[in-house]
Amino acid sequence: MKSKLILVGAGGHCLSVIDTIEQENKFEIIGILDNEKTTGEKILNYPILGNDNLIPTYNTDNIYFLITVGQIKSPSIRIKLAALLLNCKVATIISPNAYISKHAQINPGSVILHGATINAGVKIGNHCIINTQANIEHGVIIEEFCHVSTGAMINGDCYIKKGSFIGSNATLIQGKIIEENSIIGAGQFIK
């Protein structure tokens, strides 16, 4: 029997995550929390149940939550939502079309989307987004609330600190340290 799951946030990132959840086939999505204005609408046939004030109502032993708000300029909304989920069960979603080394660690609340590669010795913190086709090489540490965007290339032993955003097709050479809340733009080459 699948575990029940409520998504928190109904934007564009939510669409990609729903597709991954359906492919993984581990959770049954029972609805989405967003804002009062969208209550009753549907996202890919899943109902918007109300706003995040309903989190305590749904916080039972058999329901998981997952933040599905994206992140580009700031992780602040995701951090706020994570604080609301502090006493809740939080899901981790991994696409069956991603490669995850058995020697990697992925913490709760993180999402690994289609085609991503996570190699040996990688540690991914809580509530991270590893987007489609991202490549995370050996020994990389990614702290909580980071977003590694589509097609980004993170080479071995890099350290990406809390709240950072790595843009689409950005490349970090081996051993780079990215400071907290950094924004690396799309296509940038960091050497």
C-alpha positions in Angstrom: 0.0 0.0 0.0 1.3 3.4 -0.9 1.9 6.1 1.6 -0.3 9.2 1.4 1.4 12.5 0.4 0.4 16.2 0.4 2.3 18.6 -1.7 2.9 22.2 -0.5 3.0 24.7 -3.3 1.2 24.6 -6.7 3.5 26.4 -9.1 5.5 25.1 -12.1 8.0 23.1 -10.0 5.0 21.2 -8.6 4.2 19.9 -12.1 7.7 18.3 -12.5 7.5 16.8 -9.0 4.1 15.3 -9.6 5.3 13.6 -12.7 8.3 12.2 -10.8 6.0 11.0 -7.9 3.8 9.3 -10.4 6.8 7.6 -12.1 8.3 6.5 -8.7 4.9 5.0 -7.7 5.7 5.1 -4.0 3.2 7.7 -2.8 -0.5 8.5 -3.4 -0.9 12.2 -3.8 -4.1 13.2 -1.9 -3.9 16.9 -2.6 -1.9 20.2 -2.7 -1.8 23.1 -0.3 -1.3 26.5 -1.9 -3.3 29.6 -1.1 -7.0 30.4 -0.5 -7.5 31.9 -4.0 -6.7 28.5 -5.7 -8.7 26.3 -3.3 -10.8 23.9 -5.3 -8.8 24.1 -8.5 -6.8 21.1 -9.7 -3.2 20.7 -10.8 -2.8 17.7 -13.1 -6.0 16.3 -11.6 -4.9 16.7 -8.0 -7.1 19.0 -5.9 -5.9 22.1 -4.1 -7.2 21.5 -0.6 -6.5 25.0 0.9 -3.6 26.9 2.3 -0.7 25.9 4.6 -2.8 26.6 7.7 -4.2 23.1 7.1 -0.9 21.4 7.7 -1.8 20.6 11.4 -5.1 19.1 10.2 -3.4 16.6 7.9 -0.4 15.9 10.2 -1.2 12.3 11.0 1.0 9.2 11.2 0.1 8.0 7.7 0.5 11.3 5.8 3.8 12.7 4.4 4.4 16.2 3.1 6.7 17.6 0.4 7.5 21.2 -0.4 6.9 21.7 -4.1 7.6 25.4 -4.3 10.6 26.1 -6.6 13.6 28.2 -5.8 15.6 30.7 -7.9 16.5 33.9 -6.2 16.0 33.0 -2.6 15.2 29.9 -0.5 13.2 31.9 2.0 9.7 30.5 1.1 11.0 27.0 1.2 12.7 27.6 4.6 9.4 29.1 5.9 7.4 26.1 4.7 10.0 23.6 6.2 9.5 25.3 9.6 5.8 24.6 9.3 6.5 21.0 8.6 9.0 20.5 11.5 6.8 18.0 13.3 5.5 16.2 10.2 6.7 13.3 8.1 8.6 14.6 5.1 8.9 12.6 1.9 12.0 12.2 -0.3 11.3 11.8 -4.0 13.7 10.1 -6.4 12.9 9.6 -10.0 13.3 6.0 -11.2 15.0 7.6 -14.2 17.8 9.0 -12.1 21.0 7.3 -11.2 21.8 7.3 -7.4 24.9 5.6 -6.1 24.4 3.3 -3.2 27.2 5.2 -1.6 25.3 8.6 -1.7 23.2 10.1 1.0 20.0 12.0 0.2 18.2 13.7 3.2 14.5 14.1 3.8 12.5 16.6 1.8 14.8 16.5 -1.2 13.7 15.8 -4.8 15.9 14.1 -7.4 14.3 14.6 -10.9 14.5 12.6 -14.1 17.9 11.9 -15.6 19.9 13.3 -12.6 23.1 11.5 -11.7 24.3 11.4 -8.0 27.6 9.6 -7.7 29.5 8.0 -4.8 30.2 9.9 -1.7 27.7 12.7 -2.4 25.7 14.1 0.5 22.5 16.1 -0.3 20.9 18.0 2.6 17.3 18.5 3.5 14.8 20.1 1.2 17.1 20.3 -1.9 16.0 20.2 -5.5 18.3 18.3 -7.9 16.7 19.1 -11.2 16.4 17.2 -14.5 19.7 16.0 -16.0 21.8 17.6 -13.2 25.1 15.7 -12.7 26.6 15.6 -9.1 30.0 14.0 -9.1 31.9 12.1 -6.4 32.3 13.6 -2.9 30.1 16.7 -3.5 28.4 18.1 -0.4 25.2 20.1 -1.0 23.7 21.7 2.1 20.0 22.1 2.8 17.7 24.3 0.7 19.9 24.3 -2.4 18.6 24.0 -6.0 20.8 22.5 -8.6 19.0 23.3 -11.9 18.5 21.5 -15.1 21.7 20.2 -16.8 24.1 21.7 -14.2 27.5 20.0 -13.9 28.9 19.8 -10.4 32.3 18.2 -10.5 34.0 16.2 -7.7 34.5 17.4 -4.2 32.6 20.7 -4.6 30.9 22.1 -1.5 27.6 24.0 -2.0 26.5 25.8 1.1 22.9 26.3 2.4 20.4 28.1 0.2 22.4 28.3 -3.0 21.0 28.2 -6.5 23.0 26.7 -9.4 21.5 27.7 -12.8 20.8 25.5 -15.8 23.9 24.2 -17.6 26.2 25.9 -15.1 29.5 24.1 -14.5 31.6 24.0 -11.3 35.1 22.6 -11.6 36.3 20.2 -9.0 36.7 21.3 -5.4 34.9 24.6 -5.7 33.2 26.1 -2.6 30.0 28.0 -3.2 29.1 30.3 -0.3 25.7 30.3 1.5 22.8 31.8 -0.5 24.9 32.2 -3.7 23.3 32.4 -7.1 25.2 30.9 -10.0 23.5 31.9 -13.2 22.6 29.7 -16.1 25.5 28.6 -18.2 28.2 30.1 -15.9 31.5 28.3 -15.7 33.0 28.5 -12.2 36.7 27.6 -12.0 
